[in-house]
């Protein structure tokens, strides 16, 4: 069976290319990764809850079933970044296709729904590697564009996305 390009395991080098501990392997998430994924999800979930409690709930036991369902969803990309044998980050994405709004493009879009890198592993190229993998996955499925959302308070993530060429297309406002 031919494996679509975006489903293959990928390796990227972060930091010093001569140091094996800086190699980032990107692979499909499995149920065996759930404890590491939950720990990462707690990091990002707690941060979002603290910053915008009117939008986000604190991490809860329900997260486990939700994440296991996402791992099992064959229509979705759920990949992990592994550094020195440990899960250091994850990314989820899906392909969206507008079929109902006549004034919006009908081209498929790869929507990154979550990107998380362990607090102790940031600024080492892991997020960049995860996004590159998501981009390859989307292109292999005919996506015309790669999109993601980032909260206004998350300046570090916004700066990374801008360095990777992302540009603001809209802004969600609330009161």
C-alpha positions as CSV (number, residue, x, y, z in Angstrom):
1,X,0.0,0.0,0.0
2,X,1.3,3.4,-1.0
3,X,1.6,5.8,2.0
4,X,0.7,9.4,1.2
5,X,3.7,11.7,1.5
6,X,2.2,13.6,4.5
7,X,1.7,10.3,6.4
8,X,5.3,9.2,6.3
9,X,7.6,9.6,9.3
10,X,9.8,12.6,8.8
11,X,13.0,13.7,10.5
12,X,14.2,17.2,11.0
13,X,17.2,18.7,12.8
14,X,16.8,21.3,15.4
15,X,19.6,23.3,16.9
16,X,23.1,21.7,16.4
17,X,22.9,19.3,13.4
18,X,25.8,17.2,14.8
19,X,24.0,16.4,18.0
20,X,21.6,13.4,17.8
21,X,19.6,14.7,20.8
22,X,18.4,17.6,18.5
23,X,16.9,15.3,15.9
24,X,13.2,15.7,15.7
25,X,11.2,12.7,14.4
26,X,7.6,13.4,13.3
27,X,5.3,10.4,13.3
28,X,1.6,9.5,13.5
29,X,0.4,9.6,17.1
30,X,-0.8,6.3,18.6
31,X,-2.8,5.4,21.7
32,X,0.5,4.6,23.4
33,X,1.4,8.3,23.2
34,X,-1.7,9.4,25.2
35,X,0.0,10.2,28.5
36,X,2.6,12.4,26.9
37,X,-0.1,14.1,24.7
38,X,-2.3,14.7,27.8
39,X,0.7,16.3,29.6
40,X,1.3,18.6,26.6
41,X,-2.4,19.3,26.3
42,X,-2.6,20.3,30.0
43,X,0.2,22.8,29.4
44,X,-1.5,24.6,26.6
45,X,-5.0,24.1,28.1
46,X,-4.1,25.7,31.4
47,X,-2.4,28.6,29.7
48,X,-5.4,29.3,27.5
49,X,-7.8,28.9,30.4
50,X,-5.8,31.3,32.5
51,X,-5.6,33.9,29.7
52,X,-9.2,33.6,28.4
53,X,-11.4,31.7,31.0
54,X,-14.6,32.9,29.2
55,X,-13.6,30.9,26.2
56,X,-11.6,28.0,27.5
57,X,-12.3,25.4,30.2
58,X,-9.5,24.1,32.4
59,X,-8.0,20.7,31.5
60,X,-10.2,17.9,32.6
61,X,-10.5,14.1,32.6
62,X,-12.7,14.4,29.5
63,X,-9.7,15.4,27.5
64,X,-8.4,11.8,27.4
65,X,-11.4,10.4,25.5
66,X,-11.5,13.5,23.2
67,X,-7.8,13.1,22.3
68,X,-8.0,9.3,21.8
69,X,-10.9,9.9,19.5
70,X,-8.8,12.4,17.5
71,X,-5.9,10.0,17.3
72,X,-8.3,7.3,15.9
73,X,-9.9,9.7,13.3
74,X,-8.4,8.6,10.0
75,X,-9.6,11.8,8.3
76,X,-7.4,13.9,10.6
77,X,-3.7,14.3,11.0
78,X,-2.5,13.7,14.5
79,X,1.2,13.6,14.7
80,X,3.8,13.8,17.5
81,X,7.3,15.2,17.5
82,X,9.8,12.9,19.2
83,X,13.2,14.2,20.5
84,X,15.6,11.8,22.3
85,X,12.9,9.2,22.5
86,X,10.3,11.5,24.2
87,X,7.2,13.1,22.8
88,X,8.1,16.9,22.8
89,X,5.1,18.2,20.8
90,X,2.0,17.4,18.7
91,X,0.0,18.8,15.9
92,X,-3.5,18.1,14.7
93,X,-5.0,19.2,11.4
94,X,-7.9,18.5,9.1
95,X,-8.9,19.3,5.5
96,X,-11.8,21.7,5.3
97,X,-13.9,22.2,2.2
98,X,-16.6,24.9,1.9
99,X,-19.7,23.3,0.4
100,X,-22.4,25.7,1.6
101,X,-21.3,29.4,1.4
102,X,-21.5,30.6,-2.2
103,X,-19.2,33.6,-1.8
104,X,-16.3,31.6,-0.3
105,X,-13.7,29.6,-2.2
106,X,-14.5,25.9,-2.8
107,X,-10.8,24.9,-2.7
108,X,-9.7,22.5,0.1
109,X,-7.8,24.1,3.0
110,X,-5.6,22.4,5.5
111,X,-6.6,23.7,8.9
112,X,-4.1,23.2,11.7
113,X,-6.3,22.9,14.8
114,X,-3.6,22.4,17.5
115,X,0.1,22.9,17.8
116,X,1.8,22.3,21.1
117,X,5.5,22.1,22.0
118,X,6.6,21.2,25.5
119,X,7.5,24.3,27.6
120,X,11.0,23.0,28.1
121,X,11.6,22.3,24.4
122,X,10.5,25.5,22.8
123,X,12.7,27.6,20.4
124,X,14.4,24.4,19.1
125,X,12.7,24.0,15.8
126,X,10.1,21.5,16.9
127,X,7.1,23.7,16.1
128,X,8.6,24.6,12.8
129,X,9.0,20.8,12.0
130,X,5.5,20.0,13.1
131,X,4.1,22.8,10.9
132,X,6.2,21.6,7.9
133,X,4.8,18.1,8.3
134,X,1.3,19.4,8.5
135,X,1.9,21.5,5.3
136,X,3.2,18.4,3.5
137,X,0.2,16.4,4.7
138,X,-2.2,19.0,3.5
139,X,-0.6,19.4,0.1
140,X,-0.7,15.6,-0.4
141,X,-4.5,15.9,0.0
142,X,-4.9,18.8,-2.4
143,X,-5.0,21.7,0.1
144,X,-4.7,25.1,-1.6
145,X,-3.7,26.8,1.7
146,X,-2.5,26.1,5.2
147,X,-4.5,28.0,7.9
148,X,-4.4,28.2,11.7
149,X,-5.8,30.4,14.4
150,X,-3.8,31.8,17.3
151,X,-5.0,33.7,20.4
152,X,-4.1,37.3,20.6
153,X,-2.2,36.8,23.9
154,X,0.1,34.1,22.4
155,X,2.7,36.5,21.1
156,X,5.5,33.8,20.9
157,X,3.4,31.6,18.7
158,X,2.2,34.5,16.5
159,X,5.9,35.5,16.0
160,X,6.7,31.9,14.9
161,X,3.8,31.8,12.5
162,X,4.8,35.1,11.0
163,X,8.4,33.9,10.5
164,X,7.0,30.9,8.7
165,X,5.1,33.2,6.3
166,X,1.6,33.2,7.8
167,X,-0.4,36.4,7.4
168,X,-3.5,37.5,9.2
169,X,-6.7,37.0,7.1
170,X,-9.3,37.8,9.7
171,X,-9.7,38.8,13.3
172,X,-12.2,37.5,15.8
173,X,-13.4,40.1,18.2
174,X,-15.5,39.6,21.4
175,X,-17.0,41.7,24.2
